[in-house]
Amino acid sequence: MKPAATSVPFAGPYALGTLSGPDGVPFPALVTPDGRALDLRTALGEQEAA
């Protein structure tokens, strides 16, 4: 999911956050200023929801 707009406090090359998809299951993510998000469950050794 993309945020509506990049927030003003977003000053670095990326941010860490907890996001959720339509199924409502939260997951850790790396977010870039252009609104892209990388699901970090695999990097952290967690299972992705099916």
Protein Blocks (a to p, Z undefined) as FASTA:
>chain_A
ZZfbdcfklmbfbdcdddddfkopacdddddfkopacdfklmnopacdZZ
